[in-house]
Amino acid sequence: MLTKRDLLRSAAVAVIITTTAKAPPASAQNKAEWPSLFEAKDIAEEGFIYGLPLVMNYAVMQEYAVDKNSGQFKAPFNEIKNLHHVATPEDTAVITPNSDTPYSVLWLDLRAEPMVISVPAIERDRYYAVMLVDGNTYNYGYIGTRATGTEPGDYLVVAPDWKGETPTGIKKVFRSTTPFSLAVIRTQLFNAGDMPNVEKIQAGYKAQPLSGFLKRPAPAAAPKIEFLPATTAGIKDNFFQYLDAALQFVPETPRDKAIRAKLARIGIGPGKTFAFKDLSLEHKAEILVGMKQGDDKVDKWLASGNKDINGWNVGSFFGDEAFYNGDWAMRAGAAKGGIYGNDAVEAMYPYTRKDATGELLDGSRHKYTITFAPGQLPPVNAFWSVTMYDGKSQLLVKNPINRYLINSPMLSGMKTDPDGSLTLLIQKENPGADKESNWLPAPDDKIYLVMRLYWPKPTPPSILPAGEGTWQPPGIKRVS
């Protein structure tokens, strides 16, 4: 979620070197200090894998909270932007959009002082979650139905170097590993008519500096930053320059000390500007080869990081710093697969492009069904959904009944089979008035389906642990 399709493409393959043009000579500094060609390639490969999530996050932050003309701007730092709609086919900026939960977005600047996030009382049967993500793309904390309950509360979010006492009235303190952080708030929408109720809840989400919460004078403002504009073209042309920019706001930790030292050997780090154009032709070539190999490794991890269960890809690769434990390929795969995804305990996302036999789903050629046997609906504490996407664009599919998903709040209006099972009809044509309640309209083309299980039950039957659970998503059957 929350990232442009272009940013998911490799930065490496977009740069073309014309070998017929004479490259500028490497500087004396490069000759004296740069590692060998093959070492430089290996560092570029490892650095690309390490840096991909940091650059993607930096780009989203710059577009959402800094550049008011980006076309994606939401609100300045420390202000909540509530979105009063769920995604439709008209929403094309984000691939695989979530159409279950309206979002509220809050980018936090924690440099001057901590921020207090306050949530209102929420009815017990409505799911909501505040996911805290830092510049390392670590999910370092949750507020919400699962994590903290539905009572009102005030929560403190602090920078990595904050050393204050926990103030009276604060329920919990969350520590980011970076001075800039993101809070993504998801609020469950039961149906279209429920939106006014969601808007009232969103109006109750508050963010304020700690000084405001304590009614004390504010400290001096943090210095103004001239952020490097994060254009897609710029990232493709000089990925490592953007990693320089991102690393300014990612303090070094014991887990990334080794890779940061390697990157410094080729002139990459906070306060530096990677000058790709000044490298020798040979070093340019090796850097690009290394980046391409790094990107290939990320794709390979993505392809193997999930388990195939009845044609569905089931896995989990979102979590906090300890969860990744320096596995940069996993972290990069998570970001490339869908940055800002939930921890498995908060939500699971089985997805597929194939039917149960392994054949690609194609709405122009076939009709399909998904049947949940009696007592075998997705086991969740909150709710579940199955969302239809166009297989090529991964965007929602226009259809005559404006239905983009089927979810558990719709069950009361759906028809069950004689044996008590529930069958979803996956096809492009309307199956008729008597079956329309179970119809999930498909495109006249390739199909991509995503199941979302919010707050999956932790005890059997359960989809957890990811890929090993006692509950398995049923395979999709071709009926024509």
C-alpha positions as CSV (number, residue, x, y, z in Angstrom):
1,M,0.0,0.0,0.0
2,L,0.9,3.7,-0.2
3,T,3.5,3.4,-2.9
4,K,3.5,4.2,-6.6
5,R,3.9,1.4,-9.1
6,D,6.9,3.1,-10.7
7,L,8.8,2.9,-7.4
8,L,8.4,-0.8,-7.4
9,R,10.4,-1.1,-10.6
10,S,14.1,-1.6,-10.5
11,A,16.2,1.5,-10.3
12,A,19.1,-0.4,-11.7
13,V,17.6,-1.4,-15.1
14,A,16.5,2.1,-15.9
15,V,20.0,3.6,-16.3
16,I,21.6,3.1,-19.7
17,I,25.3,3.6,-20.1
18,T,26.4,4.5,-23.7
19,T,29.8,2.8,-24.1
20,T,30.5,4.9,-27.1
21,A,30.7,8.1,-25.1
22,K,34.0,8.7,-23.3
23,A,33.4,8.5,-19.5
24,P,34.9,11.2,-17.3
25,P,38.1,10.0,-15.5
26,A,37.7,8.8,-11.9
27,S,39.0,11.3,-9.4
28,A,42.2,10.8,-7.5
29,Q,40.1,10.1,-4.4
30,N,38.2,7.4,-6.2
31,K,41.4,5.8,-7.4
32,A,43.0,5.9,-3.9
33,E,40.1,4.8,-1.8
34,W,37.6,2.9,-3.9
35,P,37.5,-0.9,-3.5
36,S,38.2,-3.2,-6.5
37,L,35.7,-3.5,-9.2
38,F,34.2,-6.8,-7.9
39,E,34.1,-5.5,-4.3
40,A,32.3,-2.4,-5.5
41,K,29.8,-4.6,-7.3
42,D,29.2,-6.7,-4.2
43,I,28.7,-3.6,-2.1
44,A,26.3,-2.1,-4.6
45,E,24.3,-5.3,-4.6
46,E,24.1,-5.5,-0.8
47,G,23.6,-1.8,-0.5
48,F,20.7,-1.9,-2.9
49,I,19.0,-4.6,-1.0
50,Y,19.6,-2.8,2.3
51,G,18.6,0.6,1.0
52,L,15.5,-0.2,-1.2
53,P,12.9,0.1,1.7
54,L,14.7,3.3,3.0
55,V,14.5,5.0,-0.4
56,M,10.9,3.9,-1.0
57,N,9.9,5.2,2.5
58,Y,11.8,8.5,1.9
59,A,10.0,9.0,-1.4
60,V,6.5,8.4,0.1
61,M,7.3,10.7,3.0
62,Q,8.5,13.4,0.6
63,E,5.4,13.1,-1.6
64,Y,2.9,12.8,1.3
65,A,4.2,15.3,3.9
66,V,6.7,17.6,2.2
67,D,5.9,18.4,-1.5
68,K,2.5,20.1,-1.6
69,N,2.6,19.9,-5.4
70,S,3.4,16.2,-5.6
71,G,-0.1,15.1,-6.5
72,Q,0.1,12.7,-3.5
73,F,0.4,15.3,-0.7
74,K,-1.7,14.5,2.4
75,A,-0.8,16.8,5.2
76,P,2.3,18.5,6.8
77,F,4.2,16.7,9.5
78,N,2.3,16.1,12.8
79,E,-1.1,16.7,11.2
80,I,-3.6,13.9,10.6
81,K,-5.2,13.5,7.1
82,N,-8.5,11.6,7.3
83,L,-9.6,10.0,4.0
84,H,-13.4,9.8,3.9
85,H,-13.7,7.0,1.3
86,V,-12.4,3.6,0.4
87,A,-10.7,2.9,-2.8
88,T,-12.6,2.6,-6.1
89,P,-11.4,1.9,-9.7
90,E,-10.9,5.7,-9.9
91,D,-8.0,5.4,-7.4
92,T,-5.0,4.6,-9.5
93,A,-2.0,6.0,-7.6
94,V,-1.6,2.9,-5.4
95,I,-1.5,-0.7,-6.5
96,T,-3.6,-3.4,-4.8
97,P,-5.6,-0.7,-2.8
98,N,-7.4,-1.7,0.3
99,S,-11.2,-1.1,-0.1
100,D,-12.1,-2.4,3.4
101,T,-10.9,0.4,5.8
102,P,-10.8,4.1,5.2
103,Y,-7.3,5.4,6.0
104,S,-6.0,8.2,8.2
105,V,-2.4,9.2,7.6
106,L,0.0,10.9,10.0
107,W,3.6,11.6,9.3
108,L,5.5,12.4,12.6
109,D,8.5,14.7,13.0
110,L,9.8,13.7,16.4
111,R,13.0,15.7,16.4
112,A,11.9,18.6,18.6
113,E,9.8,16.6,21.0
114,P,7.6,13.5,21.2
115,M,4.1,13.4,19.9
116,V,1.0,12.2,21.6
117,I,-1.6,10.2,19.6
118,S,-5.0,10.1,21.2
119,V,-7.8,7.8,20.2
120,P,-11.5,7.9,21.1
121,A,-13.7,5.1,22.5
122,I,-14.7,2.8,19.7
123,E,-17.5,0.3,19.8
124,R,-16.3,-3.2,20.5
125,D,-17.5,-4.8,17.3
126,R,-15.6,-2.3,15.1
127,Y,-12.0,-3.0,14.2
128,Y,-9.5,-0.2,14.1
129,A,-5.7,-0.2,14.2
130,V,-3.0,2.5,14.4
131,M,0.2,1.0,12.9
132,L,3.5,2.8,13.7
133,V,6.2,2.5,11.0
134,D,9.6,4.1,11.2
135,G,12.1,5.1,8.5
136,N,13.6,1.6,8.6
137,T,10.1,0.3,7.6
138,Y,9.9,-1.5,11.0
139,N,6.4,-1.8,12.4
140,Y,7.4,-0.8,16.0
141,G,4.0,-0.6,17.6
142,Y,0.3,-0.8,17.4
143,I,-2.7,0.9,19.0
144,G,-6.1,-0.5,18.3
145,T,-8.8,-3.2,18.9
146,R,-6.3,-6.1,19.0
147,A,-3.3,-4.4,20.6
148,T,-4.8,-2.0,23.2
149,G,-8.6,-2.5,23.1
150,T,-11.4,-0.1,22.3
151,E,-11.2,2.3,25.2
152,P,-10.1,5.9,24.7
153,G,-6.4,6.6,25.4
154,D,-3.3,8.8,25.0
155,Y,-0.1,7.3,23.6
156,L,3.4,8.8,23.4
157,V,5.6,8.3,20.3
158,V,9.3,9.2,20.9
159,A,12.5,9.6,18.8
160,P,15.3,7.0,19.3
161,D,17.3,9.4,21.6
162,W,14.5,10.6,23.8
163,K,15.3,10.2,27.5
164,G,12.3,11.8,29.3
165,E,10.0,10.3,32.0
166,T,6.6,8.8,31.0
167,P,4.0,11.6,31.7
168,T,0.9,10.9,33.8
169,G,-2.0,9.9,31.7
170,I,0.0,8.3,29.0
171,K,-1.0,4.6,28.5
172,K,2.1,3.5,26.6
173,V,5.3,4.8,25.1
174,F,6.4,3.7,21.5
175,R,10.0,4.4,20.5
176,S,10.8,4.9,16.8
177,T,14.2,3.9,15.5
178,T,14.2,7.1,13.3
179,P,13.3,10.8,14.0
180,F,10.6,10.7,11.2
181,S,7.8,8.1,11.4
182,L,4.5,7.2,9.9
183,A,1.2,6.3,11.7
184,V,-1.3,4.5,9.4
185,I,-4.8,4.3,10.9
186,R,-7.3,1.8,9.5
187,T,-10.9,2.1,10.6
188,Q,-13.4,-0.6,9.6
189,L,-16.3,0.4,7.3
190,F,-19.3,-2.0,7.6
191,N,-21.1,-0.8,4.4
192,A,-21.5,2.4,2.3
193,G,-24.0,3.8,4.7
194,D,-21.6,3.5,7.5
195,M,-19.2,6.2,6.3
196,P,-20.7,9.0,8.5
197,N,-20.0,6.8,11.6
198,V,-16.4,6.3,10.4
199,E,-16.0,10.0,9.9
200,K,-17.0,10.7,13.4
201,I,-14.5,8.2,14.7
202,Q,-11.8,9.7,12.5
203,A,-12.6,13.1,13.9
204,G,-11.7,11.7,17.3
205,Y,-8.1,10.8,16.3
206,K,-5.8,13.5,17.6
207,A,-2.1,14.3,17.4
208,Q,-0.3,16.9,19.4
209,P,3.2,17.6,20.7
210,L,4.0,16.5,24.2
211,S,4.3,20.1,25.3
212,G,0.7,20.8,24.2
213,F,-0.5,17.7,26.0
214,L,1.2,18.8,29.2
215,K,0.2,22.5,28.6
216,R,3.8,23.6,28.8
217,P,5.8,25.9,26.6
218,A,7.0,24.3,23.4
219,P,10.8,23.6,23.0
220,A,12.7,25.3,20.1
221,A,11.6,24.1,16.7
222,A,13.8,21.6,14.9
223,P,15.9,23.0,12.0
224,K,14.2,23.2,8.7
225,I,15.3,20.6,6.2
226,E,15.7,21.0,2.5
227,F,14.5,17.5,1.4
228,L,15.8,16.2,-1.9
229,P,12.7,16.1,-4.1
230,A,11.9,12.4,-4.6
231,T,11.0,12.1,-8.3
232,T,10.6,8.7,-9.8
233,A,13.0,9.7,-12.6
234,G,15.5,10.9,-10.1
235,I,15.5,7.7,-8.2
236,K,15.9,5.7,-11.3
237,D,18.8,7.8,-12.4
238,N,20.7,7.9,-9.1
239,F,19.3,5.4,-6.6
240,F,22.3,5.8,-4.2
241,Q,22.0,9.6,-4.1
242,Y,18.5,9.0,-2.6
243,L,19.9,6.5,-0.2
244,D,22.3,9.3,0.9
245,A,19.3,11.5,1.5
246,A,17.3,8.8,3.4
247,L,20.3,7.8,5.6
248,Q,20.4,11.3,7.1
249,F,17.3,10.3,9.0
250,V,18.1,6.7,9.8
251,P,20.5,6.5,12.8
252,E,23.0,3.6,12.6
253,T,22.3,0.6,14.8
254,P,24.3,-2.5,15.7
255,R,22.4,-4.5,13.2
256,D,23.2,-2.3,10.2
257,K,26.7,-1.1,11.2
258,A,28.5,-3.5,8.9
259,I,26.6,-2.7,5.7
260,R,26.8,1.0,6.5
261,A,30.6,0.7,6.8
262,K,30.7,-1.0,3.4
263,L,28.5,1.7,1.8
264,A,30.8,4.4,3.1
265,R,33.7,2.7,1.2
266,I,31.9,3.7,-2.1
267,G,31.0,7.1,-0.8
268,I,27.4,6.5,0.4
269,G,26.1,7.7,3.7
270,P,24.5,10.6,5.6
271,G,25.8,13.9,4.5
272,K,27.3,12.5,1.3
273,T,26.2,12.9,-2.3
274,F,26.8,9.8,-4.5
275,A,28.2,11.1,-7.7
276,F,27.6,8.3,-10.2
277,K,28.5,10.5,-13.1
278,D,32.0,11.0,-11.8
279,L,32.9,7.3,-11.7
280,S,35.0,5.5,-14.2
281,L,33.1,3.6,-16.9
282,E,34.2,0.3,-15.4
283,H,33.0,1.3,-11.9
284,K,29.7,2.6,-13.3
285,A,29.2,-0.8,-15.0
286,E,29.9,-2.8,-11.9
287,I,27.7,-0.6,-9.7
288,L,24.8,-1.2,-12.2
289,V,25.4,-4.9,-12.3
290,G,25.5,-5.0,-8.5
291,M,22.2,-3.1,-8.3
292,K,20.6,-5.4,-10.9
293,Q,21.7,-8.5,-9.1
294,G,20.4,-7.0,-5.8
295,D,17.0,-6.4,-7.4
296,D,17.0,-9.9,-8.8
297,K,17.7,-11.3,-5.3
298,V,14.8,-9.3,-3.9
299,D,12.5,-10.7,-6.6
300,K,13.8,-14.2,-5.9
301,W,13.1,-13.8,-2.2
302,L,9.6,-12.6,-3.0
303,A,8.9,-15.6,-5.1
304,S,10.2,-18.0,-2.5
305,G,9.2,-16.2,0.7
306,N,5.6,-17.5,0.6
307,K,4.1,-21.0,0.8
308,D,1.8,-22.2,-1.9
309,I,-1.4,-23.4,-0.3
310,N,-4.2,-24.5,-2.7
311,G,-2.8,-22.0,-5.2
312,W,-2.7,-19.1,-2.7
313,N,0.5,-17.5,-1.6
314,V,0.6,-17.4,2.2
315,G,3.4,-15.8,4.2
316,S,4.3,-13.0,6.5
317,F,7.2,-10.6,6.2
318,F,6.3,-7.5,8.1
319,G,7.4,-6.7,11.7
320,D,9.7,-4.8,14.0
321,E,13.5,-4.6,14.1
322,A,13.9,-7.9,16.0
323,F,11.6,-9.6,13.5
324,Y,13.9,-8.8,10.6
325,N,17.1,-9.2,12.6
326,G,19.2,-7.8,9.8
327,D,17.6,-9.9,7.1
328,W,17.8,-7.1,4.5
329,A,16.4,-9.3,1.7
330,M,13.3,-10.1,3.7
331,R,12.8,-6.4,4.5
332,A,13.3,-5.4,0.9
333,G,11.0,-8.1,-0.3
334,A,8.3,-6.9,2.1
335,A,8.7,-3.3,0.9
336,K,8.6,-4.2,-2.8
337,G,5.7,-6.6,-2.3
338,G,3.6,-4.0,-0.6
339,I,5.3,-1.4,1.7
340,Y,3.6,-0.7,5.0
341,G,1.9,-4.1,5.4
342,N,0.7,-5.4,8.8
343,D,2.3,-7.8,11.1
344,A,0.9,-11.3,10.8
345,V,-0.9,-11.1,14.2
346,E,-2.7,-8.0,12.9
347,A,-3.6,-9.1,9.4
348,M,-2.8,-11.8,6.9
349,Y,-2.9,-11.4,3.1
350,P,-3.2,-14.6,1.1
351,Y,-3.1,-13.7,-2.6
352,T,-3.3,-15.5,-5.9
353,R,-3.2,-15.3,-9.7
354,K,-3.9,-19.1,-10.1
355,D,-6.7,-21.6,-9.7
356,A,-6.3,-24.8,-7.6
357,T,-4.7,-26.6,-10.6
358,G,-2.0,-23.9,-11.0
359,E,-3.6,-22.3,-14.2
360,L,-3.7,-18.5,-14.4
361,L,-7.0,-17.0,-13.6
362,D,-8.6,-15.4,-16.7
363,G,-12.1,-13.8,-16.6
364,S,-12.2,-13.6,-20.3
365,R,-12.1,-17.4,-20.6
366,H,-13.6,-18.9,-17.5
367,K,-15.9,-18.7,-14.6
368,Y,-14.7,-19.7,-11.1
369,T,-15.9,-20.4,-7.6
370,I,-14.4,-20.2,-4.1
371,T,-16.3,-22.5,-1.7
372,F,-15.9,-22.2,2.1
373,A,-17.0,-25.5,3.7
374,P,-19.4,-25.4,6.7
375,G,-17.5,-24.0,9.6
376,Q,-14.5,-23.1,7.5
377,L,-14.9,-19.4,6.9
378,P,-11.7,-17.5,7.5
379,P,-11.0,-17.6,11.3
380,V,-10.7,-14.0,12.5
381,N,-11.5,-11.9,15.5
382,A,-12.3,-8.9,13.4
383,F,-13.3,-9.5,9.7
384,W,-12.2,-10.9,6.4
385,S,-12.6,-10.0,2.8
386,V,-11.8,-11.2,-0.8
387,T,-10.9,-8.3,-3.1
388,M,-10.9,-8.5,-7.0
389,Y,-8.1,-6.8,-8.9
390,D,-7.2,-6.6,-12.6
391,G,-4.4,-9.0,-13.1
392,K,-2.3,-6.6,-15.1
393,S,-2.7,-3.3,-13.3
394,Q,-3.5,-4.7,-9.8
395,L,-6.2,-2.0,-9.6
396,L,-9.9,-2.5,-8.7
397,V,-12.2,-3.6,-11.5
398,K,-15.1,-1.4,-12.7
399,N,-18.4,-3.3,-12.8
400,P,-22.1,-2.6,-13.1
401,I,-22.9,-3.2,-9.4
402,N,-19.8,-1.3,-8.0
403,R,-18.8,-4.3,-6.0
404,Y,-15.0,-4.7,-5.6
405,L,-14.9,-7.2,-2.7
406,I,-17.0,-9.6,-0.7
407,N,-16.4,-9.4,3.1
408,S,-17.8,-10.9,6.3
409,P,-20.1,-8.0,7.1
410,M,-22.0,-8.9,3.8
411,L,-22.7,-12.5,5.0
412,S,-26.2,-11.9,6.2
413,G,-27.3,-10.9,2.7
414,M,-25.6,-13.9,0.9
415,K,-27.0,-17.3,0.1
416,T,-25.5,-20.5,1.4
417,D,-25.4,-23.9,-0.3
418,P,-27.8,-26.7,0.8
419,D,-25.0,-28.2,2.9
420,G,-24.3,-24.9,4.6
421,S,-21.2,-24.0,2.7
422,L,-20.6,-20.5,1.2
423,T,-19.7,-20.2,-2.5
424,L,-18.4,-17.0,-4.1
425,L,-19.0,-16.7,-7.8
426,I,-16.0,-15.2,-9.7
427,Q,-17.0,-14.2,-13.2
428,K,-17.4,-11.3,-15.5
429,E,-21.2,-11.8,-16.3
430,N,-23.9,-11.2,-13.8
431,P,-25.1,-14.7,-12.7
432,G,-28.7,-13.4,-12.3
433,A,-30.7,-11.8,-9.6
434,D,-31.0,-15.0,-7.5
435,K,-27.2,-15.4,-7.3
436,E,-26.0,-11.8,-7.5
437,S,-25.5,-11.6,-3.7
438,N,-22.6,-14.0,-4.0
439,W,-21.1,-12.5,-7.2
440,L,-17.6,-10.9,-7.2
441,P,-17.4,-9.3,-10.6
442,A,-14.2,-10.2,-12.5
443,P,-12.4,-8.3,-15.4
444,D,-12.6,-9.5,-19.0
445,D,-8.9,-10.4,-18.6
446,K,-6.4,-11.7,-16.1
447,I,-7.4,-11.8,-12.4
448,Y,-5.6,-11.1,-9.2
449,L,-7.3,-11.9,-5.9
450,V,-6.3,-10.8,-2.4
451,M,-7.8,-12.2,0.8
452,R,-7.5,-10.1,3.9
453,L,-7.8,-11.6,7.4
454,Y,-7.9,-8.9,10.1
455,W,-6.8,-10.0,13.5
456,P,-6.6,-13.6,12.6
457,K,-7.4,-16.0,15.5
458,P,-4.2,-17.3,17.1
459,T,-5.6,-20.7,18.2
460,P,-6.7,-23.5,15.9
461,P,-8.4,-23.3,13.5
462,S,-6.0,-20.5,12.5
463,I,-4.0,-19.3,9.5
464,L,-1.2,-18.7,11.9
465,P,1.7,-19.4,12.0
466,A,1.9,-18.1,8.5
467,G,2.2,-20.9,6.0
468,E,1.9,-23.6,8.7
469,G,-1.6,-22.9,10.1
470,T,-4.4,-25.4,10.6
471,W,-6.8,-23.3,8.5
472,Q,-6.1,-23.1,4.8
473,P,-7.7,-20.9,2.1
474,P,-9.7,-23.0,-0.3
475,G,-8.5,-23.4,-3.9
476,I,-10.3,-21.6,-6.7
477,K,-12.2,-24.0,-9.0
478,R,-12.8,-23.4,-12.7
479,V,-16.4,-24.2,-13.6
480,S,-16.4,-23.4,-17.3
